[in-house]
Amino acid sequence: MTTTEYRLQRPGGQASAGPAVVLDPSQQAVLDHVATTGGPLQVLAGPGSGKTTTLVELVAQRVESGAVRADEVLVLTFSRAAAQEIRARIGRRLARTTSATSAMTFHAFCYALVRAEQDLEEFRRPVTLLSAPEHDARLAELLDGTDPESWPVPLRQALRTRGMSTELQRLFAAARAQGLDAVDLHDIGSAAGRPDWVAASLFFDEVTGVAALEGTIDHTDLVHHAVRLLGDPECRDRWRRRLRLVVVDEFQDTDPLQVELLRRLAGDGRDLVVVGDPYQSIYGFRGADVRGTLDFGERFATVRGPAPALTLARTNRYGAAIADAVRSVVENRGVFGALDADRFEALRSPATDPSRTGEVQVRTFTSATAEAEHVALLLREAHLAAEPPVPWERMAVLVRSAPHLDRLHRALSAAGVPVDVAGDELPLAVEPAVRALLAGLHAAQALIDHDALDPEAATALLTGPLGGLDAAALRRLGRVLRTDDTARNGSPRASRVLLAEALADPHLLDTLVVEGPAASAVDAARRVARLLASAVALVRGGASAEEVLWELWDGTSWPARLRAEAEGGGDGAARAHHDLDALCALFAEAARAEERQAHRGVREVVRALEAQQIPAGTLTGATDLVSGVQLMTAHRSKGLEWDLVVVAGVQDGEWPDTRLRSSLLQPDRLTRDGLGPYPSVREAVAEERRLFYVACSRAREHLVVTAVASGSDEGDQPSRFVGELHAHLSAADDPSARPAPRTLPPAEHRPRRALSLRSAVAELRRIGEHTRDPDERRRVAEQLARLSTHPAGRSAHPSAWWGLAERTESDAPWRPDDQPLRLSGSQVSALMQCPLRWFLDHEAHGAQATTSAQGFGSIVHAIAADVVRSGREPDADELATHLDDVWAQLDLPPWISDRERGEAVQALGRFVQWHRDNPRDVLAAEHPFEVEIEVEGRAVALKGSMDRVERSADGVHVVDLKTGKGSPSRDELAEHPQLGLYQLVVQHGATRDLAGDAPPAGAELVQLRQESRGATKVQQQVPPPADAPSDAPFFAVEQLRRSVHTLVHEEVAATEATGGCGYCQFTRVCPAHDAGASILVREHRHAAAEEGESS
């Protein structure tokens, strides 16, 4: 029988093996020991000691010598990225594809073992491995259905909380790490008097039972199940025959169960090489136990005695300066366990390359802002000014914990530093890109269930990636819909409601004919509405969640936008890659859900995704997309290295984090022997020191450690680690003057300016503005002209400077010349107070949404008008009942609602009192008017509504009910614009249908929230003098003339109104205030102020 052998041949000729590397004596000793002596071997390997190279060469030489086949080698490590790297390097070294060396994580190997040993007759389909988020959601689902009576009373209220789910996961993981099952946990809990552990054991048994029925397994149970399988002699012998060389990287991160797995797999004296560094044992919170490294010799002893140990005695990562600094972090901490002292010292003090020195700095700052800005400046200097420059991707900023990431990310990005942050810090459903697609699924399901959309959901869809509208476009769309709705139904409704209706029914949008800026917004809304209709059709047709998600994704321009951003480079590219990675993970999760449970409904898939509360892994390797400075936690930096490393935020109370990690269920106290002691602060500090050691040892050329040292005792202070490292550096510079361990370098303030083109332009402009030296001004101009020719130097050209461009005028007038100018009393009042505020509010529609105060006033006015229309004598209690009928429409928070309702009841009480005491005859309430008069040759239509029109013997009185908390002064009342306009329109016949030609007899403000001398406060404005000449000026006429002038000439000056500016929403864009003034105007103001002070 002949066998055909297939070989992948590389382009350009025969496949050839990669060159063997030159090993140092300590590395070669490892290969020699395995080749000659064999058996179990422990290799102690510090940072940059070439352990991965040693492992690759060990495997390659054993395969090339014929001692083992490639598929008889198993390499175990602790991350997928590390496994992929080792597998690729072994493949390149051997250049073979006939059989592959297995390089994988512990969990991947255990899963392969479980699948290989599974009795396929016992299950309908192969066992499925749940991801961490899926297991988290499943645990929460089962906990939600558990019987509270089976738990101790103190825990019952917590059963449905996220925290309890986390507690149980930690307890179950601790049990599995010790090799315990539900029965063991029950027995230990009973013996220790821990009813919480007993109850948890029953739930643990339920969880594992459900998993067995479903044919699923999670990472916590995976190793336990593999160890149980290897307990069978036939299974164990089968795998031992299959694997003749087992290599383990990062052995210090193993937990007791993983050590037991290795003992059953390779504990018979065969070739087993474990590589580790007890100083890099930093995953104790995950169950890792450094005692696995310390006890390896005894645990894997052979007939020849304890397993031997070797040390890789040289570091190739950094020179003497960094090596000394790194060693100082852990020096004088004693020898771990029973490790040989000489080998341990070789691990702690490796030899270095004399040609590489390196640099170490310790810097402190007065604030977190100063720290972040100086870190950004440091990185930019290294990239732009160093010789040779350091590429962005060869620098990193490391922090103790995730909360620091966001602050530093913002600061670095603002300073122009490209940043790459790990993409799996958030649960999948919390990722913004994923939320957008899930919102589409929710909307489709809502249309099926209720035939309607929630207004907030509609707004989110339109402004999210699927719709792509900004706030201005959304407002334009809302105005178009309100105009159309008013024309069809007579009364306008809220735009948010109309938006939801439009997305639910695409035909409403199809009937709109719109031109101008709003047309693009309407088109975008049409696309979203049609997309939702397609998604609804798919769901009703029984499509899977994956198919509906693809319809939502593929039916928009979002994919094209993301692709363009990803290919564009910079921060936008990093964000696009992040979003694409999250979306790929979303589609993979949806596909997995369909594979595990066919025909699972869209609702169930979305619910499962949103129930996941822990981060999911990503599909793509982040290292493939690295183009900027790496920003990550110190734990994530394990196994990586960069030319320049900044270890930032090393603060007292945070690093070391001495908070004991024991919690409600105290999983840290669970041991195989029963209830263990409480974790000690000493152990916590020791692990935190090892974490600091790992962070500092990532640097090849430059190490910078930073912290905040505020001037006050209550403020942030550097960690003890910072002081110790600074003391070591000071002693190295001057051994005779070693400072105390807590001595720190002086704290630095914020940098004067960033190292960026924008900052350089700003500095040059500042010099040019203030210098009196013509030669210096000329040199500044020359520099700015040179910078303006740079592709990124547009800011250096005067055409880009604010405040220098000429004012522009609109081609179209605000009001058509052939139509009357329309004005109301409130508009005249606003124009008199501040024309700019009137324009931004009334014309630009830039004001915020209706406030509770406006809703309060509308309700009180409506009730007061109803009193007049009904003709009945008002009763305060009856009006309060009417108030309650409509009060809920304001939709206020409960505490605000209660307060405002009390105020409204009092206001109505004052209205009743004033109404009863009022001797005048009431003619009308909410009386509309429209009169046309001529002002400076221009027709002006005055239109509005009067709250109350009353008559006395003197003539017509106009009453304006006020529900605000302020009131005008006596001088302001005399020329109150709104009251004056009411009297002016009465003169021109606005009340002729009510009172004939009766003259105005005055106007007044009734302040319903205020009292004066025990009665409702009334402020009266006198009428125009009856005996005045016909051409005598009335202040309202002059105010109207000025308002018309503003409209005709389109002059909207900013006016500092007495008392009004404090409540204005537009001060940030108002030139009357520093916040909104032109930059040049503001500078001249400050210069004038400084000159005044100096004089």
Secondary structure, 3 states (H helix, E strand, C coil): CCCCCCCCCCCCCCCCCCCCCCCCHHHHHHHHHHHHCCCEEEEEECCCCCHHHHHHHHHHHHHHCCCCCHHHEEEEECCHHHHHHHHHHHHHHHCCCCCCCEEEEHHHHHHHHHHHHCCCCCCCCCCEECCHHHHHHHHHHHHHCCCHHHCCHHHHCCCCCHHHHHHHHHHHHHHHHCCCCHHHHHHHHHHHCCHHHHHHHHHHHHHHHHHHHHCEECHHHHHHHHHHHHCCHHHHHHHHHHCCEEEECCHHHCCHHHHHHHHHHHCCCCEEEEEECHHHCCCHHHCCCCHHHHCHHHHCCECCECCCEEEECECCCCCHHHHHHHHHHHCCCCCCCCCCHHHHHHHHCCECCCCCCCEEEEEEECCHHHHHHHHHHHHHHHHHCCCCCCCHHHEEEEECCCHHHHHHHHHHHHCCCCEEECCCCCCHHHCHHHHHHHHHHHHHHHHHHHCCCCHHHHHHHHHCCCCCCCHHHHHHHHHHHHHHHHHHHCCCCCHHHHHHHHHHCHHHHHCCCCCCCHHHHHHHHHHHHHHHHHHHHHHHCCCCHHHHHHHHHHCCCHHHHHHHHHHHCHHHHHHHHHHHHHHHHHHHHHHHHHHHCCCCCHHHHHHHHHHCCCCCCCCCCHHHHCCCEEEEECCCCCCCCEEEEEECCCECCCCCCCCCCCCCCCHHHEECCEECCCCCHHHHHHHHHHHHHHHHCCEEEEEEEEEECCCCCCCCCECHHHHHHHHHHHHHHCHHHCCCCCCCCCEECCCCCCCCHHHHHHHHHHHHHHCCCHHHHHHHHHHHHHHHCCCCCHHHCHHHCCCCCCCCCCCCCCCCCCCCEEECHHHHHHHHHCHHHHHHHHHCCCCCCCCHHHHHHHHHHHHHHHHHHHCCCCCHHHHHHHHHHHHHHHCCCHHHHHHHHHHHHHHHHHHHHHHHHCCCEEEEEEEEEEEEEEECCEEEEEEEEEEEEEEECCEEEEEEEECCCCCCCHHHHHCCHHHHHHHHHHHCCCCHHHHCCCCEEEEEEEEEEEEECCEEEEEEECCCCCCCCCCCCCHHHHHHHHHHHHHHHCCCCCCCCCCCHHHCCCHHHCCCCHHHCCHHHHHHHHHHHHHHHHC
